[in-house]
């Protein structure tokens, strides 16, 4: 191979240079372009006037620029083991300049310790005689005398007759290669069957990549997620998710994970994979976000967002239920202490209702049976004993067993059903305009829970709790709490009835 000051004369070699691949250093292949025409080795192909072709001079400049711009260090040797090429990355890693490296015979004594030179020399000789690339690790010397562990890829350079004409060696620091391999391994692990969901969201807020856990959480196949708007995957909570993603794209990742409540839509992809679409359910995802930017641009260009999430719905619901039970237990305790100071039993019944309303319902009604032992042949008649003020939420006002007016409940009313069943009855609005008015309830009522008042083995009335559209429907846990309140209210009403008689 020819030599030149600073850099080897590369015009006599046609290099095919490929960009660095994730699996290792860049690959360079050299092929002789002309036979040796002078004492100094191969040079420019002479033209008619004996001078080099201008096009090959351009190729020389292009090759020099490509070699110096490579991310991998590169050195090349001719058939006698003399260094012919040395790029800037090799200079950066080892400190030896091209002027100092090109023309040296082998690497022993300057780039490799004498004691370590034999294995490297043998490997270069094997690479020159062999086919394909060989990957090894060696300890090289820096100009300052330090040692650097590098991973090398060596390959033979064939001559025009097919015989080995030299060998090139591309190398990079082992820790750099290991860092790259770790990054690739981490990416593969995250997008494998990780125990949390991972979604790559592009700049248009569409999934570009998803792991198996995320696909299960979104009730869709991994391929079915790609490119779809988030609105096709999420119902409630979509605005919060999109706002978080836009914030990350604009300003970067938040300092701590956040919890997002979402409702997942069940799509056709889920059913096609053998999974039941089912009804939408509200889920709590503990989410972390990372902004992805390309390292190849002068200024960071956002490529998208990495969204990592873990379903913590069960834990959050358990925490909410525990907090609810603690609050309700505290309310009953406070109500018991307050009722102990009431002289009027009906005042005590109303006080129980006031404490129960906090955080539980918007309105409460106490209706008493006109006859403690009604005739089965006659319809049930209920008298209004106490109610929250019309047009407002809060206390149930003054309760009394005297002067109560009948309430014209229609047949099948939840309060009447509760008396007949001696239990609790829940009702939900059918969204008709007069649903609440037809049942003699305050306007805006959407959910109701009626519970019979039982004392000394008989029904003395019924208590009804009402919620507006801003609250969720009553569930079984709410019915249990209402029945606990009803036993206390029933005892107070029974005492008031007995003392009034």
Kinemage of the C-alpha trace (Angstrom):
@kinemage 1
@onewidth
@group {chain A} dominant
@subgroup {mainchain}
@vectorlist {calphas} color= white
{ca unk a 1} P 0.000 0.000 0.000
{ca unk a 2} L 1.251 3.482 -0.819
{ca unk a 3} L 2.161 6.025 1.849
{ca unk a 4} L 1.856 9.746 2.067
{ca unk a 5} L 2.583 12.407 4.656
{ca unk a 6} L -0.145 12.611 7.239
{ca unk a 7} L -2.395 10.036 5.551
{ca unk a 8} L -1.790 7.039 3.341
{ca unk a 9} L -2.251 7.632 -0.358
{ca unk a 10} L -5.696 6.036 -0.572
{ca unk a 11} L -6.273 6.878 -4.228
{ca unk a 12} L -4.995 3.464 -5.293
{ca unk a 13} L -7.582 1.666 -3.154
{ca unk a 14} L -11.281 1.580 -3.867
{ca unk a 15} L -12.884 1.534 -0.379
{ca unk a 16} L -16.495 0.542 0.211
{ca unk a 17} L -17.408 2.234 3.483
{ca unk a 18} L -20.641 1.444 5.327
{ca unk a 19} L -21.950 3.477 8.275
{ca unk a 20} L -21.376 2.014 11.764
{ca unk a 21} L -23.877 -0.715 12.570
{ca unk a 22} L -25.322 -1.207 16.046
{ca unk a 23} L -23.646 -4.573 16.321
{ca unk a 24} L -20.089 -3.253 16.072
{ca unk a 25} L -17.618 -0.872 14.412
{ca unk a 26} L -17.942 0.325 10.856
{ca unk a 27} L -16.865 -1.987 8.112
{ca unk a 28} L -14.385 -0.992 5.437
{ca unk a 29} L -13.261 -3.096 2.506
{ca unk a 30} L -10.276 -2.191 0.307
{ca unk a 31} L -9.591 -3.430 -3.164
{ca unk a 32} L -6.489 -2.534 -5.237
{ca unk a 33} L -7.436 -0.360 -8.177
{ca unk a 34} L -4.115 -0.582 -10.093
{ca unk a 35} L -0.813 -2.389 -9.964
{ca unk a 36} L 2.322 -0.833 -8.558
{ca unk a 37} L 3.685 1.600 -11.155
{ca unk a 38} L 6.479 3.203 -9.223
{ca unk a 39} L 9.062 2.727 -6.536
{ca unk a 40} L 6.846 4.298 -3.946
{ca unk a 41} L 4.029 1.808 -4.502
{ca unk a 42} L 0.670 2.184 -6.180
{ca unk a 43} L -0.391 5.695 -6.938
{ca unk a 44} L -2.787 7.480 -9.258
{ca unk a 45} L -3.657 5.706 -12.466
{ca unk a 46} L -1.634 7.597 -15.125
{ca unk a 47} L -3.487 9.302 -17.916
{ca unk a 48} L -2.446 9.941 -21.485
{ca unk a 49} L -0.161 12.740 -20.356
{ca unk a 50} L 1.365 10.673 -17.564
{ca unk a 51} L -0.500 12.532 -14.843
{ca unk a 52} L -3.152 11.193 -12.500
{ca unk a 53} L -6.770 11.264 -13.493
{ca unk a 54} L -8.648 14.225 -11.912
{ca unk a 55} L -11.587 11.939 -11.071
{ca unk a 56} L -9.355 9.689 -9.011
{ca unk a 57} L -7.969 12.728 -7.232
{ca unk a 58} L -11.549 13.537 -6.238
{ca unk a 59} L -11.981 9.958 -5.074
{ca unk a 60} L -8.891 10.361 -2.920
{ca unk a 61} L -10.333 13.431 -1.229
{ca unk a 62} L -13.663 11.714 -0.709
{ca unk a 63} L -12.004 8.620 0.769
{ca unk a 64} L -9.885 10.710 3.124
{ca unk a 65} L -12.982 12.577 4.328
{ca unk a 66} L -14.890 9.343 4.849
{ca unk a 67} L -12.081 7.716 6.811
{ca unk a 68} L -11.600 10.741 9.048
{ca unk a 69} L -15.334 11.115 9.652
{ca unk a 70} L -15.868 7.534 10.778
{ca unk a 71} L -17.102 6.793 14.286
{ca unk a 72} L -14.831 3.741 14.452
{ca unk a 73} L -11.042 3.834 14.558
{ca unk a 74} L -9.369 2.356 11.462
{ca unk a 75} L -5.842 1.336 10.629
{ca unk a 76} L -4.668 -0.685 7.613
{ca unk a 77} L -1.518 -2.691 6.861
{ca unk a 78} L 0.053 -3.818 3.638
{ca unk a 79} L 1.255 -7.362 2.991
{ca unk a 80} L 4.515 -6.668 4.875
{ca unk a 81} L 2.657 -5.374 7.940
{ca unk a 82} L 3.402 -1.683 7.412
{ca unk a 83} L 0.780 0.794 8.552
{ca unk a 84} L -0.752 2.528 5.528
{ca unk a 85} L -3.915 4.141 6.921
{ca unk a 86} L -4.689 5.774 10.273
{ca unk a 87} L -7.847 7.844 10.797
{ca unk a 88} L -8.719 10.535 13.315
{ca unk a 89} L -10.750 8.230 15.575
{ca unk a 90} L -7.665 6.034 15.971
{ca unk a 91} L -5.724 9.185 16.816
{ca unk a 92} L -8.337 10.164 19.400
{ca unk a 93} L -8.295 6.779 21.127
{ca unk a 94} L -4.520 6.164 21.158
{ca unk a 95} L -3.058 9.652 20.778
{ca unk a 96} L -0.792 8.771 17.865
{ca unk a 97} L -1.220 11.042 14.863
{ca unk a 98} L -1.360 9.812 11.286
{ca unk a 99} L 2.094 11.321 10.661
{ca unk a 100} L 3.479 9.270 13.541
{ca unk a 101} L 1.644 6.045 12.692
{ca unk a 102} L 1.743 5.691 8.895
{ca unk a 103} L 4.928 3.970 7.719
{ca unk a 104} L 5.648 2.055 10.942
{ca unk a 105} L 6.191 -1.691 10.686
{ca unk a 106} L 3.529 -3.356 12.810
{ca unk a 107} L 2.222 -2.066 16.150
{ca unk a 108} L 4.775 -3.623 18.493
{ca unk a 109} L 6.728 -1.272 20.693
{ca unk a 110} L 4.591 1.789 20.207
{ca unk a 111} L 0.855 0.928 19.975
{ca unk a 112} L 1.185 -2.497 21.593
{ca unk a 113} L 3.539 -3.700 24.332
{ca unk a 114} L 6.226 -6.058 23.120
{ca unk a 115} L 4.886 -8.770 25.416
{ca unk a 116} L 1.394 -8.436 23.903
{ca unk a 117} L 2.452 -8.028 20.270
{ca unk a 118} L 2.741 -11.708 19.293
{ca unk a 119} L -0.982 -12.599 19.675
{ca unk a 120} L -2.030 -9.482 17.748
{ca unk a 121} L 0.499 -10.123 14.967
{ca unk a 122} L -0.739 -13.698 14.647
{ca unk a 123} L -4.334 -12.592 14.446
{ca unk a 124} L -3.530 -10.057 11.703
{ca unk a 125} L -1.684 -12.746 9.762
{ca unk a 126} L -4.617 -15.141 10.173
{ca unk a 127} L -7.034 -12.457 9.006
{ca unk a 128} L -4.922 -11.801 5.911
{ca unk a 129} L -4.982 -15.490 4.981
{ca unk a 130} L -8.581 -16.114 6.024
{ca unk a 131} L -11.987 -15.053 4.784
{ca unk a 132} L -14.532 -12.799 6.439
{ca unk a 133} L -14.139 -10.736 9.582
{ca unk a 134} L -12.486 -11.749 12.835
{ca unk a 135} L -13.475 -10.142 16.126
{ca unk a 136} L -11.004 -10.001 19.037
{ca unk a 137} L -10.151 -7.908 22.059
{ca unk a 138} L -6.650 -6.511 22.637
{ca unk a 139} L -4.958 -4.076 24.986
{ca unk a 140} L -3.340 -1.230 22.997
{ca unk a 141} L -0.950 1.465 24.214
{ca unk a 142} L -1.692 5.172 24.137
{ca unk a 143} L 0.933 7.734 23.335
{ca unk a 144} L 1.080 8.651 27.039
{ca unk a 145} L 1.824 5.052 27.979
{ca unk a 146} L -1.642 4.025 29.188
{ca unk a 147} L -3.429 0.886 28.099
{ca unk a 148} L -6.805 0.815 26.374
{ca unk a 149} L -8.833 -2.348 25.908
{ca unk a 150} L -10.335 -2.334 22.410
{ca unk a 151} L -12.540 -4.637 20.404
{ca unk a 152} L -11.205 -5.144 16.899
{ca unk a 153} L -12.590 -6.411 13.638
{ca unk a 154} L -9.975 -7.450 11.097
{ca unk a 155} L -10.423 -8.475 7.495
{ca unk a 156} L -8.140 -9.183 4.565
{ca unk a 157} L -7.731 -6.799 1.624
{ca unk a 158} L -7.420 -8.853 -1.592
{ca unk a 159} L -5.224 -7.774 -4.494
{ca unk a 160} L -6.195 -7.727 -8.179
{ca unk a 161} L -5.014 -11.320 -8.540
{ca unk a 162} L -7.079 -12.442 -5.548
{ca unk a 163} L -4.050 -12.820 -3.320
{ca unk a 164} L -3.943 -10.998 0.055
{ca unk a 165} L -2.540 -7.517 -0.386
{ca unk a 166} L -3.043 -6.304 3.155
{ca unk a 167} L -5.421 -6.206 6.071
{ca unk a 168} L -7.520 -3.540 7.711
{ca unk a 169} L -8.383 -3.323 11.403
{ca unk a 170} L -11.399 -1.382 12.711
{ca unk a 171} L -11.509 -0.982 16.467
{ca unk a 172} L -13.354 0.827 19.254
{ca unk a 173} L -13.004 1.021 22.998
{ca unk a 174} L -14.546 -1.982 24.698
{ca unk a 175} L -16.500 0.084 27.201
{ca unk a 176} L -18.076 2.040 24.341
{ca unk a 177} L -19.084 -1.181 22.638
{ca unk a 178} L -20.386 -2.614 25.904
{ca unk a 179} L -22.423 0.544 26.510
{ca unk a 180} L -23.960 0.163 23.057
{ca unk a 181} L -24.698 -3.507 23.617
{ca unk a 182} L -26.240 -2.749 26.997
{ca unk a 183} L -28.455 -0.094 25.431
{ca unk a 184} L -29.607 -2.519 22.757
{ca unk a 185} L -30.114 -5.267 25.349
{ca unk a 186} L -32.109 -2.888 27.565
{ca unk a 187} L -34.307 -1.898 24.649
{ca unk a 188} L -34.904 -5.538 23.739
{ca unk a 189} L -35.716 -6.415 27.360
{ca unk a 190} L -38.157 -3.527 27.754
{ca unk a 191} L -39.967 -4.392 24.575
{ca unk a 192} L -40.025 -8.062 25.404
{ca unk a 193} L -42.399 -9.454 28.016
{ca unk a 194} L -41.541 -6.908 30.720
{ca unk a 195} L -43.650 -6.699 33.880
{ca unk a 196} L -44.758 -3.142 33.051
{ca unk a 197} L -46.112 -1.533 29.933
{ca unk a 198} L -43.829 0.312 27.523
{ca unk a 199} L -45.157 2.418 24.664
{ca unk a 200} L -43.198 4.523 22.205
{ca unk a 201} L -45.357 7.475 21.160
{ca unk a 202} L -44.304 9.430 18.086
{ca unk a 203} L -44.481 13.215 17.717
{ca unk a 204} L -48.047 12.887 16.371
{ca unk a 205} L -49.110 11.146 19.602
{ca unk a 206} L -49.584 7.768 17.948
{ca unk a 207} L -48.091 4.499 19.239
{ca unk a 208} L -45.017 3.502 17.228
{ca unk a 209} L -43.915 0.500 19.301
{ca unk a 210} L -45.439 -1.449 22.189
{ca unk a 211} L -44.470 -4.389 24.334
{ca unk a 212} L -46.700 -7.323 25.218
{ca unk a 213} L -47.722 -5.915 28.613
{ca unk a 214} L -48.892 -2.629 27.068
{ca unk a 215} L -50.862 -4.500 24.426
{ca unk a 216} L -52.670 -6.513 27.113
{ca unk a 217} L -53.391 -3.385 29.154
{ca unk a 218} L -54.853 -1.616 26.115
{ca unk a 219} L -56.781 -4.769 25.124
{ca unk a 220} L -55.325 -4.826 21.639
{ca unk a 221} L -52.686 -6.717 19.670
{ca unk a 222} L -49.171 -5.264 19.452
{ca unk a 223} L -49.477 -4.680 15.722
{ca unk a 224} L -53.013 -3.344 16.104
{ca unk a 225} L -51.768 -0.524 18.365
{ca unk a 226} L -49.326 0.936 15.891
{ca unk a 227} L -50.303 4.188 14.232
{ca unk a 228} L -53.734 4.407 15.829
{ca unk a 229} L -54.922 7.618 17.545
{ca unk a 230} L -54.975 7.349 21.321
{ca unk a 231} L -58.675 8.206 21.182
{ca unk a 232} L -59.283 4.782 19.633
{ca unk a 233} L -57.645 3.132 22.651
{ca unk a 234} L -58.652 5.299 25.615
{ca unk a 235} L -61.974 6.827 26.624
{ca unk a 236} L -61.951 8.696 29.928
{ca unk a 237} L -58.566 10.143 30.828
{ca unk a 238} L -57.544 10.682 27.196
{ca unk a 239} L -57.135 14.440 27.698
{ca unk a 240} L -54.819 13.903 30.687
{ca unk a 241} L -52.646 11.451 28.747
{ca unk a 242} L -52.352 13.684 25.686
{ca unk a 243} L -51.597 16.699 27.872
{ca unk a 244} L -48.811 14.781 29.627
{ca unk a 245} L -47.315 13.634 26.315
{ca unk a 246} L -47.393 17.131 24.833
{ca unk a 247} L -45.760 18.516 27.980
{ca unk a 248} L -42.938 15.969 27.727
{ca unk a 249} L -42.388 16.724 24.031
{ca unk a 250} L -42.224 20.444 24.776
{ca unk a 251} L -40.302 20.641 28.061
{ca unk a 252} L -38.982 17.186 28.900
{ca unk a 253} L -39.797 14.465 31.384
{ca unk a 254} L -41.579 15.328 34.664
{ca unk a 255} L -39.448 15.024 37.813
{ca unk a 256} L -41.466 12.145 39.262
{ca unk a 257} L -43.928 9.468 38.107
{ca unk a 258} L -47.573 10.441 37.954
{ca unk a 259} L -50.782 8.459 38.305
{ca unk a 260} L -53.349 8.651 35.512
{ca unk a 261} L -56.888 7.271 35.713
{ca unk a 262} L -58.023 6.035 32.303
{ca unk a 263} L -60.826 3.987 30.835
{ca unk a 264} L -59.656 1.524 28.202
{ca unk a 265} L -61.814 0.874 25.199
{ca unk a 266} L -62.313 -2.743 24.131
{ca unk a 267} L -61.571 -3.037 20.437
{ca unk a 268} L -62.071 -5.579 17.706
{ca unk a 269} L -58.398 -6.500 17.884
{ca unk a 270} L -58.871 -7.799 21.404
{ca unk a 271} L -61.715 -10.054 20.324
{ca unk a 272} L -59.770 -11.297 17.317
{ca unk a 273} L -56.956 -12.363 19.623
{ca unk a 274} L -59.342 -14.434 21.696
{ca unk a 275} L -59.695 -11.862 24.449
{ca unk a 276} L -63.097 -10.645 25.526
{ca unk a 277} L -63.677 -6.981 24.828
{ca unk a 278} L -65.916 -6.609 27.883
{ca unk a 279} L -67.163 -3.340 29.339
{ca unk a 280} L -64.856 -0.338 29.736
{ca unk a 281} L -63.228 -0.273 33.140
{ca unk a 282} L -61.444 2.518 34.948
{ca unk a 283} L -57.766 1.816 35.561
{ca unk a 284} L -55.044 3.675 37.445
{ca unk a 285} L -51.654 3.641 35.696
{ca unk a 286} L -48.558 4.844 37.494
{ca unk a 287} L -46.718 6.453 34.592
{ca unk a 288} L -43.238 7.692 33.800
{ca unk a 289} L -42.334 9.604 30.651
{ca unk a 290} L -39.054 10.105 28.789
{ca unk a 291} L -38.517 12.424 25.863
{ca unk a 292} L -36.634 10.766 23.001
{ca unk a 293} L -34.346 12.966 20.925
{ca unk a 294} L -32.001 12.040 18.106
{ca unk a 295} L -28.276 12.245 18.986
{ca unk a 296} L -27.363 12.796 15.336
{ca unk a 297} L -28.627 16.371 15.048
{ca unk a 298} L -26.780 19.480 16.196
{ca unk a 299} L -29.807 20.444 18.272
{ca unk a 300} L -32.024 17.847 19.993
{ca unk a 301} L -34.943 16.945 17.760
{ca unk a 302} L -37.790 15.187 19.611
{ca unk a 303} L -38.549 11.810 18.107
{ca unk a 304} L -41.357 11.000 20.507
{ca unk a 305} L -42.002 9.902 24.068
{ca unk a 306} L -41.314 6.668 25.884
{ca unk a 307} L -44.285 5.970 28.165
{ca unk a 308} L -43.698 3.404 30.897
{ca unk a 309} L -46.663 2.499 33.084
{ca unk a 310} L -47.707 0.018 35.728
{ca unk a 311} L -51.294 -0.824 36.646
{ca unk a 312} L -51.834 0.058 40.334
{ca unk a 313} L -55.642 0.025 40.242
{ca unk a 314} L -56.089 -2.625 42.935
{ca unk a 315} L -53.775 -0.848 45.363
{ca unk a 316} L -55.414 2.538 44.804
{ca unk a 317} L -58.941 1.158 45.130
{ca unk a 318} L -57.931 -0.609 48.346
{ca unk a 319} L -56.490 2.651 49.676
{ca unk a 320} L -59.646 4.540 48.744
{ca unk a 321} L -61.851 1.931 50.376
{ca unk a 322} L -59.740 1.951 53.517
{ca unk a 323} L -59.913 5.755 53.716
{ca unk a 324} L -63.684 5.646 53.131
{ca unk a 325} L -64.197 3.112 55.906
{ca unk a 326} L -62.065 5.126 58.317
{ca unk a 327} L -64.038 8.276 57.550
{ca unk a 328} L -67.414 6.579 57.899
{ca unk a 329} L -66.394 4.931 61.151
{ca unk a 330} L -65.275 8.312 62.440
{ca unk a 331} L -68.590 9.880 61.423
{ca unk a 332} L -70.596 7.212 63.248
{ca unk a 333} L -68.436 7.660 66.329
{ca unk a 334} L -68.944 11.422 66.294
{ca unk a 335} L -72.679 10.978 65.675
{ca unk a 336} L -72.969 8.624 68.645
{ca unk a 337} L -71.307 11.114 70.978
{ca unk a 338} L -73.535 13.942 69.695
{ca unk a 339} L -76.738 11.891 69.934
{ca unk a 340} L -75.967 11.001 73.538
{ca unk a 341} L -76.627 14.646 74.424
{ca unk a 342} L -80.064 14.811 72.669
{ca unk a 343} L -83.182 14.722 74.791
{ca unk a 344} L -85.587 14.311 71.848
{ca unk a 345} L -85.232 10.916 70.094
{ca unk a 346} L -86.333 12.380 66.735
{ca unk a 347} L -83.692 15.063 67.049
{ca unk a 348} L -81.222 12.228 67.530
{ca unk a 349} L -82.546 10.522 64.376
{ca unk a 350} L -82.090 13.720 62.357
{ca unk a 351} L -78.593 14.168 63.800
{ca unk a 352} L -77.618 10.678 62.669
{ca unk a 353} L -78.727 11.619 59.178
{ca unk a 354} L -76.732 14.846 59.222
{ca unk a 355} L -73.512 13.010 60.072
{ca unk a 356} L -74.257 10.302 57.487
{ca unk a 357} L -74.728 12.782 54.644
{ca unk a 358} L -71.135 14.054 54.783
{ca unk a 359} L -69.311 12.559 51.807
{ca unk a 360} L -72.085 10.026 51.250
{ca unk a 361} L -75.137 11.666 49.649
{ca unk a 362} L -76.656 14.999 48.681
{ca unk a 363} L -80.095 14.527 50.218
{ca unk a 364} L -81.725 12.308 52.831
{ca unk a 365} L -85.390 11.570 53.605
{ca unk a 366} L -86.994 9.887 56.629
{ca unk a 367} L -90.469 8.456 55.999
{ca unk a 368} L -92.409 6.681 58.740
{ca unk a 369} L -95.170 4.112 58.467
{ca unk a 370} L -98.593 5.541 59.309
{ca unk a 371} L -99.403 2.249 61.035
{ca unk a 372} L -96.594 0.243 62.692
{ca unk a 373} L -98.625 -2.908 61.959
{ca unk a 374} L -100.161 -2.231 58.494
{ca unk a 375} L -102.974 -4.303 57.091
{ca unk a 376} L -101.727 -6.395 54.151
{ca unk a 377} L -105.018 -5.715 52.397
{ca unk a 378} L -104.388 -1.973 52.348
{ca unk a 379} L -101.577 -0.106 50.537
{ca unk a 380} L -98.580 1.092 52.505
{ca unk a 381} L -98.785 4.736 53.545
{ca unk a 382} L -95.643 6.674 54.457
{ca unk a 383} L -95.478 9.980 56.327
{ca unk a 384} L -92.625 12.463 55.798
{ca unk a 385} L -90.843 12.940 59.121
{ca unk a 386} L -87.648 14.714 57.995
{ca unk a 387} L -85.921 15.841 54.798
{ca unk a 388} L -83.047 18.011 53.688
{ca unk a 389} L -84.139 21.541 52.744
{ca unk a 390} L -85.487 21.867 49.189
{ca unk a 391} L -82.939 23.284 46.743
{ca unk a 392} L -79.978 22.708 49.060
{ca unk a 393} L -77.842 19.899 50.359
{ca unk a 394} L -76.856 19.373 53.955
{ca unk a 395} L -78.772 18.864 57.213
{ca unk a 396} L -82.090 17.131 57.294
{ca unk a 397} L -83.728 19.770 59.447
{ca unk a 398} L -86.117 19.026 62.331
{ca unk a 399} L -87.718 15.590 62.527
{ca unk a 400} L -91.000 14.789 64.255
{ca unk a 401} L -93.426 11.928 64.642
{ca unk a 402} L -96.343 14.325 65.050
{ca unk a 403} L -98.002 16.334 62.288
{ca unk a 404} L -96.352 14.373 59.495
{ca unk a 405} L -97.952 14.627 56.070
{ca unk a 406} L -98.488 11.616 53.809
{ca unk a 407} L -96.146 11.231 50.811
{ca unk a 408} L -97.971 10.210 47.604
{ca unk a 409} L -95.517 7.601 46.408
{ca unk a 410} L -96.601 5.693 43.327
{ca unk a 411} L -96.758 1.955 43.033
{ca unk a 412} L -93.309 0.350 42.737
{ca unk a 413} L -91.535 3.277 44.400
{ca unk a 414} L -88.119 2.244 45.824
{ca unk a 415} L -89.140 3.374 49.341
{ca unk a 416} L -92.239 1.164 49.237
{ca unk a 417} L -90.174 -1.739 47.875
{ca unk a 418} L -87.703 -1.343 50.732
{ca unk a 419} L -90.546 -1.571 53.267
{ca unk a 420} L -91.985 -4.635 51.566
{ca unk a 421} L -88.628 -6.401 51.387
{ca unk a 422} L -87.397 -5.220 54.806
{ca unk a 423} L -84.064 -4.398 53.186
{ca unk a 424} L -82.338 -2.008 50.786
{ca unk a 425} L -83.288 -1.013 47.242
{ca unk a 426} L -81.042 0.910 44.835
{ca unk a 427} L -82.343 2.945 41.889
{ca unk a 428} L -80.612 4.704 38.982
{ca unk a 429} L -82.123 7.354 36.738
{ca unk a 430} L -83.183 6.355 33.234
{ca unk a 431} L -82.248 9.929 32.197
{ca unk a 432} L -85.829 10.973 31.478
{ca unk a 433} L -86.644 14.556 32.378
{ca unk a 434} L -89.272 13.854 35.047
{ca unk a 435} L -87.619 10.787 36.603
{ca unk a 436} L -86.898 12.470 39.956
{ca unk a 437} L -90.124 14.488 40.054
{ca unk a 438} L -92.250 11.386 39.453
{ca unk a 439} L -90.706 9.831 42.562
{ca unk a 440} L -91.166 12.971 44.692
{ca unk a 441} L -87.407 13.566 44.950
{ca unk a 442} L -85.462 16.839 44.529
{ca unk a 443} L -84.641 17.918 40.978
{ca unk a 444} L -81.350 16.635 39.681
{ca unk a 445} L -81.480 13.342 41.534
{ca unk a 446} L -79.770 10.560 39.562
{ca unk a 447} L -79.126 7.810 42.156
{ca unk a 448} L -81.180 6.639 45.137
{ca unk a 449} L -80.806 4.148 47.985
{ca unk a 450} L -83.799 3.290 50.199
{ca unk a 451} L -83.320 1.239 53.386
{ca unk a 452} L -86.010 -0.020 55.736
{ca unk a 453} L -85.956 1.145 59.357
{ca unk a 454} L -86.210 -1.980 61.514
{ca unk a 455} L -86.522 -1.996 65.308
{ca unk a 456} L -87.760 -4.659 67.729
{ca unk a 457} L -88.607 -7.003 64.858
{ca unk a 458} L -90.832 -4.631 62.949
{ca unk a 459} L -90.514 -1.969 60.275
{ca unk a 460} L -91.089 1.568 61.478
{ca unk a 461} L -90.272 3.454 58.290
{ca unk a 462} L -87.720 3.939 55.541
{ca unk a 463} L -84.710 6.200 55.011
{ca unk a 464} L -83.724 7.290 51.489
{ca unk a 465} L -80.354 8.714 50.394
{ca unk a 466} L -80.132 10.616 47.106
{ca unk a 467} L -77.193 11.572 44.897
{ca unk a 468} L -76.913 14.013 42.002
{ca unk a 469} L -75.270 13.524 38.584
{ca unk a 470} L -71.800 14.484 39.865
{ca unk a 471} L -71.647 11.397 42.076
{ca unk a 472} L -71.288 7.715 41.242
{ca unk a 473} L -74.175 5.256 41.746
{ca unk a 474} L -74.636 3.563 45.108
{ca unk a 475} L -72.868 0.209 45.412
{ca unk a 476} L -73.100 -2.699 47.830
{ca unk a 477} L -70.630 -1.103 50.252
{ca unk a 478} L -72.837 2.010 50.344
{ca unk a 479} L -75.888 -0.152 51.065
{ca unk a 480} L -74.064 -1.749 54.010
{ca unk a 481} L -73.217 1.677 55.404
{ca unk a 482} L -76.814 2.865 54.909
{ca unk a 483} L -78.125 -0.190 56.767
{ca unk a 484} L -75.746 0.557 59.651
{ca unk a 485} L -77.132 4.094 59.851
{ca unk a 486} L -80.700 2.835 59.505
{ca unk a 487} L -80.433 0.628 62.595
{ca unk a 488} L -79.451 3.641 64.690
{ca unk a 489} L -82.114 5.877 63.161
{ca unk a 490} L -84.757 3.140 63.629
{ca unk a 491} L -83.920 2.813 67.332
{ca unk a 492} L -84.330 6.568 67.790
{ca unk a 493} L -87.618 6.619 65.824
{ca unk a 494} L -88.958 3.624 67.782
{ca unk a 495} L -88.090 5.349 71.036
{ca unk a 496} L -89.787 8.538 69.867
{ca unk a 497} L -92.913 6.618 68.855
{ca unk a 498} L -93.058 4.795 72.181
{ca unk a 499} L -92.641 7.957 74.257
{ca unk a 500} L -95.128 9.866 72.123
{ca unk a 501} L -97.812 7.255 72.662
